[in-house]
Amino acid sequence: MSIKLNQMLLVSSAAIISLVSTDQAVLSQERLPEITVTAPSPIRRPAPAPARPAPAQRGPAAAPSPPTPVAIPSSGVLPVVIDQFATVTVVPNEELRRSNGATLGDVLQNKPGITGSSFAPGASSRPIIRGLDVNRVGIVENGIGGGGVSDLGEDHFVPINPLTTNQIEVIRGPATLRYGSQSIGGVVSATDNRIPEAFPDCRTLPSPKGLITKAPSSANGPGCVNFETRSAVSTVDNGLEGGVLMDAASGNYAFHADAFARKADDYRIPSYPYRFEPGRPFDGKQPNSSVRMDGAAVGGSYIFDGGFIGATVIQDNALYHIPGIDGADHLTRIDAHQTRVMAKGEWRAPTTAIDAIRFWAGVTDYKHTEIGLADPSDLSTLGARQIFTNKEQEGRLEVTLKPFNLRFAEMTTAIGVQGGHQDLNAPSPDDPGTPFNGLFSPNSNWRIASYIFNEFKFSETLKAQVAGRIEHIELSGSVPDILGLGTTPIARNPEFTPKSASAGVIKNLPWDLAASITAQYVERAPKPAELFSRGPHDATATFDIGNPDLKIEVAKSVEAGLRRAVGPLRFEATAYYTRFDGFIFRHLTGELCGATPDTCTGPPFNAPPSGQELKQAIYSQKDATFRGGEIQFQYEVAKLWRGIWGFEGQWDIVRATFTDGTNVPRIPPQRFGGGFFYRDDNWFARINLLHAMAQNNVAPIFETPTPGYNRLRAEVSYREKLKPSGGFGPREVNVGVVGDNLLNADIRNSVSYTKDEVLLPGASVRLFANVKY
């Protein structure tokens, strides 16, 4: 496998370099609009200088001068980040507005190296990065954890809505040390303007002296306000969504408010969804898949010369159904609510030694109730089946020092501290006072960490980074030793001190290429669900059994990348290898359980095999190896009409095995695809086909092969900037239509626990309109 992968990467690299050498001079070599990323590293570099007519040094920080410049609009441009030490996938605002994804997992589903859990498509789909999921992928909003309890179950929604998000960044590699060992696989960072960092670029309100049409030029300038509406309809589920956002400023203050809502019925699917249970009623829709969501936020900041400080309050609500045989039979749905208060601030250049001081803080209050029928044949038994609560506090402080000249290199250092506390509970609603009638009893964890990033600039074309992190985690809970037939609660208070380090190098090469290589050693402490689970998880139809004796998981990885961000050809190619010592995973034993431990079949229990509906799942540890690669590119072929046409492509693969040769469960398949695009200052059009190979590398127990599929997507959008008359009115309109799964193919997601019972939506058309005022 590794030999084939290396051969493919060598062939791909040779093809890329040959294309680079034949770039057409008629197309623009001008640097595209900068993609600003803030999540990957605490060390922020100044933006590169704009291109000049005179020849400039070639490389990621300098743009070559074209013989005949052609302005390239940003719509549809593949964003490639070349100044980070590992791959960063960026979904900018314009792409988000065109996306038909209703969750973070849906939006990122087809990105190289990323997929979504799609337990409840359109409602709960958490991103999975390179085959790593809930306990190894962090989710943050504006730098603070925002995943609710989505890491405790694949059926739990992520309370961050793409409708109000302005940009998504997916971070891999050394930069994850900024967020913690629980993000060993990567971090998905959503940014929005709920805590303003600068004055809005907006038109001003009428004043007693007349209408002023310029944005405020100083902190004490006139007040201003702008609005944006985002709306869409979709055919596959009769979906409707809408949001309104407001940004305003007055004096030294900037304000933001937004509200959104979304509703969708059971979505249509191409064929009968249940692979191994024929004969159930079917009306052309995925049973029990409807969703309702809404939310709102209000926030503001005080902005001063050199920084800002601000806060926001966010409310998210969701009521969504869980598809699948068990979900449909029991009419399972989840009623979820989360309230968050977040604050952050920045003070730039406070002293001659300190470049910036930044802080983030957040408080989360989350609760959801899993509702369903106790008896599928008796509608009067509808009620709460499981409750989850999460009360969490988190804070982070960073200090970035001024660059220091070491003679052989210029060194920039960033130091951070991070701390948090979390109280979790999943009691049984039938008897919440009795321990172990739910998934787990009350447990808590405290965590404190410090980290340091050192970046060395040896020259304009060579940089290196060395980073480290140390954490201390204290957990407290209680579990019965049900595998040993004990039922008396035993207090457990494990402590862990994970230590992690990384090193990386970026080198600018000829043809505007940038190459990077990084190495990491990361330790991860077990999470509460892995330690303390002892009961039924109704929505996933499993009886989860944690292991309070789990040890620290260790990952040793190497990643190499080659990227190009300028000219007609833009691309990034990455290969990686990770060895896990003591990989923690939830594996299905082949036994079945009812609602209590004494109903489990097999040793140590010998209950009669009747009435058991839950698959027994035990958390275990075993050494494992993950390896794979990703490529995506975009190539502009020639001028056409008023713009440019070209083609694009992608490929990704991950292979994950335990050291005994068996397969790690629920790994995404190899995928490849491509298509054509056209863009100009107003129009953008694309057609793209993604093919997923069949996934036959499955775990030996309770996992079945997944068929391959072809996913055809097409889109057309139009953007127009307007000049409002009278001083206020629409100033930008973006409308479009997006078609997804246009072949109406049966698509099953190999990483989903319910893939044999749930099909992804069939052929769909989505119409959207975004208007800025």
KEKE-743312 format. One record per residue (C-alpha): residue in three letters; z, x, y. Coordinates in steps of 0.25 Angstrom, whole numbers, plus 5000, padded with zeros to 4 digits. Layout:
N
ALAZXY/...
REM end
This chain:
773
MET500050005000/SER500450115010/ILE499150195007/LYS498250075009/LEU499050045022/ASN498850185027/GLN497350175024/MET497250045031/LEU497950105044/LEU497050225044/VAL495750145043/SER496250055054/SER496650175063/ALA495250235061/ALA494550105064/ILE495450085076/ILE495150225082/SER493650215079/LEU493650085087/VAL494450155099/SER493450255100/THR492350155101/ASP492950065112/GLN491950005121/ALA491950055135/VAL491549925140/LEU492849865137/SER494149885144/GLN495050005142/GLU495949955153/ARG497349945148/LEU497649795145/PRO498849725151/GLU500149785147/ILE500949725136/THR502449735141/VAL503449745130/THR504949755132/ALA505549725118/PRO505149855110/SER505849965118/PRO506949975128/ILE506150085134/ARG505150025143/ARG503950115148/PRO503250085161/ALA501950015161/PRO500750115160/ALA499950135173/PRO498750045175/ALA497350105171/ARG496650185182/PRO495250215184/ALA495450355182/PRO495450415168/ALA496850405162/GLN497550465150/ARG497250375138/GLY498450325130/PRO499350195130/ALA499950225144/ALA498550255150/ALA497350165151/PRO495950235150/SER494950195161/PRO493850105157/PRO492350125162/THR492149985164/PRO493549905165/VAL493549765159/ALA494749675162/ILE495449635149/PRO496349515150/SER497649515142/SER497349385134/GLY497149415120/VAL497349565121/LEU498149635109/PRO499349685115/VAL499649825109/VAL500949895113/ILE500750045112/ASP502050105119/GLN503050065108/PHE503350145096/ALA503050035086/THR502149905086/VAL502449795096/THR501749665094/VAL501649585107/VAL501249445109/PRO501049425124/ASN501149305132/GLU499749265132/GLU499649275116/LEU500949195115/ARG500349085123/ARG499149075114/SER499949095101/ASN500148965093/GLY501449025087/ALA502648935089/THR503649045085/LEU503849195086/GLY503349205071/ASP502149115073/VAL501749195086/LEU501849325078/GLN501349275065/ASN499949345065/LYS500349475072/PRO500149605064/GLY501449635056/ILE502149505060/THR502249365054/GLY503149245055/SER504149185045/SER503449045047/PHE504548975040/ALA504348855049/PRO502948885056/GLY503048845070/ALA504548835070/SER505248955063/SER504349085061/ARG505049215064/PRO504249345065/ILE504149435053/ILE503749585056/ARG503149665046/GLY503849585035/LEU505249595041/ASP505849465045/VAL507149395050/ASN508249505049/ARG507349615053/VAL506549555065/GLY507249525078/ILE506849425088/VAL507249435103/GLU506949355115/ASN506949435128/GLY507749545121/ILE508849455114/GLY508849405100/GLY508249265100/GLY507949235085/GLY509049125083/VAL509349125068/SER507949155064/ASP508349275057/LEU509249195048/GLY508149105042/GLU506649105042/ASP506748955045/HIS507448975058/PHE506648975071/VAL506649085082/PRO507049025095/ILE506049105103/ASN504849015107/PRO503449085109/LEU503148975119/THR504149035130/THR503949175125/ASN503049275134/GLN502949385124/ILE503249425110/GLU503449575106/VAL503649615091/ILE504349745090/ARG504349845078/GLY504849985076/PRO505950065084/ALA506049965095/THR506749865086/LEU507949955087/ARG508149895101/TYR508449765094/GLY509249795082/SER509149825067/GLN508949675064/SER507549695070/ILE507149805061/GLY505849735058/GLY505449705072/VAL505849625085/VAL505149505090/SER505349495105/ALA505049375114/THR505049385129/ASP504949285139/ASN505349265154/ARG506649185151/ILE507449305157/PRO506449345169/GLU506349495171/ALA505549485183/PHE505049385194/PRO503949295189/ASP502549305193/CYS502449175199/ARG502049095211/THR503049055221/LEU503648925225/PRO503348865239/SER504248915250/PRO504548855263/LYS503548955270/GLY502448915260/LEU501948945246/ILE502049085242/THR501149125230/LYS501549265227/ALA502649305216/PRO503949355222/SER503749495226/SER505249525228/ALA506549485222/ASN506849395234/GLY505449335235/PRO505149195235/GLY505449105223/CYS504249075213/VAL504049005200/ASN503048985189/PHE502848895177/GLU502148905164/THR501848805154/ARG501448835139/SER500948725130/ALA500248705117/VAL499848605106/SER499448635092/THR498748555082/VAL499348595068/ASP500748535071/ASN500448445083/GLY501248545091/LEU501648545106/GLU502248655114/GLY502548675128/GLY503348765137/VAL503648785152/LEU504148915158/MET504548935173/ASP504849065180/ALA505349075194/ALA505949175204/SER506749165216/GLY507349285224/ASN507949375213/TYR507949275202/ALA506849235191/PHE507049115183/HIS506349065170/ALA506448935162/ASP505648885151/ALA505548765141/PHE504748735129/ALA504548635117/ARG503748635105/LYS503448525094/ALA502648525082/ASP502448435070/ASP502248475055/TYR501048575056/ARG499748555048/ILE499448645036/PRO498148665028/SER498648625014/TYR499848595006/PRO500948685009/TYR501848694996/ARG501248804987/PHE502148774975/GLU502548634976/PRO501348534976/GLY501348384978/ARG502248374990/PRO501748285001/PHE500848345011/ASP500148295024/GLY499448415029/LYS500648465037/GLN501748565033/PRO502948475031/ASN504248485039/SER503648585049/SER503748525063/VAL504548585075/ARG505148555088/MET505548665098/ASP506048675112/GLY506748765121/ALA507048815136/ALA507548935144/VAL508048965158/GLY508349095163/GLY508349185175/SER508449325180/TYR508949405193/ILE507949505196/PHE508249625204/ASP507549755208/GLY507549835195/GLY507949725185/PHE508449585181/ILE509549505174/GLY509349375168/ALA509649265158/THR509149145151/VAL509549025142/ILE508648985131/GLN508748855122/ASP507848845110/ASN507848725101/ALA507048695088/LEU506848585077/TYR505948625067/HIS505648585052/ILE505548685040/PRO504348675032/GLY504348695017/ILE504748615005/ASP506248625007/GLY506048595022/ALA505148475020/ASP505948415009/HIS507248425017/LEU506648405031/THR507248535035/ARG507248565050/ILE507948665059/ASP508648615072/ALA508848745081/HIS509448775094/GLN509648905101/THR510248935115/ARG510149075121/VAL510649145133/MET509949275136/ALA510049385147/LYS509449515150/GLY509249605162/GLU508649745166/TRP509049845177/ARG507949945179/ALA508150085184/PRO509650075187/THR509950225188/THR509250355187/ALA509550365172/ILE509350225168/ASP508050155168/ALA508450015164/ILE509649935159/ARG509349805151/PHE510149705144/TRP509949575135/ALA510949475131/GLY510849345124/VAL511749235118/THR511149145107/ASP511649005101/TYR510848955090/LYS510948845080/HIS510048775070/THR510248665060/GLU509348655048/ILE509148505045/GLY508648445032/LEU508848345021/ALA509948375011/ASP509248285001/PRO507748285003/SER507648134997/ASP508748085007/LEU508448085022/SER509848045025/THR510248185021/LEU509548255033/GLY510548345040/ALA510948485044/ARG510748585032/GLN511048715039/ILE511548765052/PHE511348905059/THR512048955071/ASN511849085078/LYS512749125090/GLU512249265095/GLN512449355107/GLU511649485110/GLY511549595120/ARG510749715123/LEU510849825134/GLU509849935136/VAL509850055145/THR508550135147/LEU508650275153/LYS507750345162/PRO506750435156/PHE507350575154/ASN506450705153/LEU506750785141/ARG505650885144/PHE504950855131/ALA504950705133/GLU505350595143/MET506450515136/THR506850375139/THR508150315132/ALA508550175131/ILE509950135125/GLY510349995121/VAL511549925115/GLN511449785109/GLY512549695103/GLY512649555098/HIS513449455090/GLN513049335081/ASP513749225075/LEU512949155063/ASN513249035055/ALA512448945045/PRO513448845040/SER513148715031/PRO513148595040/ASP513748515029/ASP514948595029/PRO514948705040/GLY516348745038/THR516248785024/PRO515648935023/PHE514448955015/ASN513848815014/GLY512848865024/LEU511948985024/PHE513049075029/SER514449065036/PRO514749105050/ASN514449255052/SER514349345064/ASN513849485068/TRP514049585079/ARG513149695082/ILE513049805092/ALA511949915093/SER511450025102/TYR510150085102/ILE509350195109/PHE507850215112/ASN507350355116/GLU505950365120/PHE505250505123/LYS503950515131/PHE503350655127/SER502150625135/GLU501250515139/THR500650505125/LEU501950525116/LYS503250455116/ALA504350445106/GLN505550355104/VAL506850375096/ALA507750255095/GLY509050215088/ARG510050105086/ILE511350085080/GLU512049945077/HIS513349895072/ILE513349755066/GLU514649675061/LEU514449555053/SER515449455049/GLY515349335039/SER515749285025/VAL515049265012/PRO515449214998/ASP514949304987/ILE514149184981/LEU513349284972/GLY514649324965/LEU515049174964/GLY516049194976/THR516149084986/THR517349124995/PRO516849175008/ILE517049325010/ALA517049385024/ARG516049495026/ASN515949585038/PRO514849685036/GLU514549795047/PHE513349875049/THR512849985058/PRO511350005057/LYS510750125063/SER509250135067/ALA508350235073/SER506850255076/ALA505850355082/GLY504450335086/VAL503250405093/ILE502050345101/LYS500850435104/ASN499650405112/LEU498350445106/PRO496850455110/TRP496050325111/ASP497250255118/LEU498050255105/ALA499550255103/ALA500150295090/SER501650275086/ILE502550305075/THR504050265073/ALA505050275062/GLN506350195061/TYR507650185053/VAL508250055055/GLU509549995049/ARG509749845048/ALA511049775046/PRO511049645037/LYS511049515045/PRO512049405043/ALA511149315035/GLU510849425025/LEU512349455024/PHE513049315024/SER512049205019/ARG512649125008/GLY511948995007/PRO510748895008/HIS509648915019/ASP509048775018/ALA507748805027/THR507348925019/ALA507748865006/THR508548985002/PHE510049014998/ASP510249145005/ILE511349245000/GLY511649355009/ASN512249485005/PRO513449535013/ASP513349675007/LEU511949705013/LYS511749845018/ILE511049895031/GLU509549885029/VAL508750015033/ALA507250025037/LYS506550155039/SER505150135045/VAL503950205051/GLU502850145059/ALA501550205065/GLY500650135075/LEU499350155082/ARG499050075094/ARG498050055106/ALA498149965118/VAL496949995127/GLY495449975126/PRO494649885118/LEU495449915105/ARG496849885105/PHE497649895092/GLU498949935085/ALA499149985071/THR500450005064/ALA500950045050/TYR502450045046/TYR503350075034/THR504750035032/ARG505750065021/PHE506949975020/ASP508250025013/GLY509049895009/PHE508049795015/ILE508849665016/PHE508049535011/ARG508249395006/HIS507649384992/LEU507549264984/THR508249274970/GLY507449174963/GLU508749084962/LEU508948944968/CYS510148884975/GLY510648754981/ALA511448744993/THR512648824987/PRO512748954979/ASP513248884966/THR511848814966/CYS511148944964/THR510348974951/GLY510449104944/PRO511649204944/PRO512649194948/PHE512449044949/ASN511848964938/ALA511648824945/PRO510648734937/PRO509248754943/SER509148614950/GLY509348584965/GLN509148724970/GLU508248724982/LEU508648864988/LYS508048994984/GLN509249104983/ALA508949214993/ILE509849334993/TYR509949455003/SER509749584997/GLN509349725000/LYS508249814994/ASP507449934999/ALA506049895004/THR504749955011/PHE503949885021/ARG502549945026/GLY501349895033/GLY500449905045/GLU499849815056/ILE498549825064/GLN498049745076/PHE496949775085/GLN496049705096/TYR494649765099/GLU493749715111/VAL492349725107/ALA491549685120/LYS491449605133/LEU491049465131/TRP490849355142/ARG491949385152/GLY492949455142/ILE493049535129/TRP492849505114/GLY493449585103/PHE494149575089/GLU495549605084/GLY496249625070/GLN497549645064/TRP498149685050/ASP499549695045/ILE500249715032/VAL501649735027/ARG502149775013/ALA503549765009/THR504149804996/PHE505549834990/THR505749964983/ASP505649904970/GLY504249854973/THR504549714975/ASN504049644988/VAL504849615000/PRO504849455001/ARG504049385012/ILE503149495018/PRO501849455026/PRO500449485020/GLN499449575025/ARG498649515036/PHE497349555043/GLY496449485053/GLY495649485066/GLY494749415075/PHE493949405088/PHE494449385103/TYR493849365117/ARG494549365130/ASP494249375145/ASP495149345157/ASN495249195153/TRP494849175139/PHE495449225126/ALA494849185112/ARG495249245098/ILE494949215084/ASN495749285073/LEU495849275058/LEU497149335051/HIS497149345036/ALA498449365028/MET498349425014/ALA499049355002/GLN500449405001/ASN500749434986/ASN501749534988/VAL502949444986/ALA504449454982/PRO504649434967/ILE505549304969/PHE505149174976/GLU504049234984/THR502649194981/PRO501249254986/THR500749204999/PRO499249175000/GLY498449245011/TYR497749165023/ASN496849175034/ARG497349135048/LEU496249105059/ARG496649095073/ALA495749065086/GLU496149045100/VAL495549025114/SER496249025127/TYR495949025142/ARG496849085153/GLU496549055168/LYS497349105180/LEU497349005191/LYS497649005206/PRO498548885209/SER498248815221/GLY499448765230/GLY500248885225/PHE500748825212/GLY499948785199/PRO499348845187/ARG499148995188/GLU498749025174/VAL498248935162/ASN498048975148/VAL497548875138/GLY497048895124/VAL496848855110/VAL497248925097/GLY496848895083/ASP497748945071/ASN497448945056/LEU496148885059/LEU495648905044/ASN496848815041/ALA497348915031/ASP498548905022/ILE499449005028/ARG500749045021/ASN501649145027/SER502149245016/VAL503449275024/SER503949135024/TYR504949085014/THR504148955014/LYS502749005013/ASP502448925000/GLU502848795007/VAL502448815021/LEU501048835027/LEU500748885041/PRO500048785050/GLY498648755047/ALA497448755057/SER498048735071/VAL497548735086/ARG498448755097/LEU498148725112/PHE498948795122/ALA499048795138/ASN499948885146/VAL499948865161/LYS500648955171/TYR501048905185/
REM end
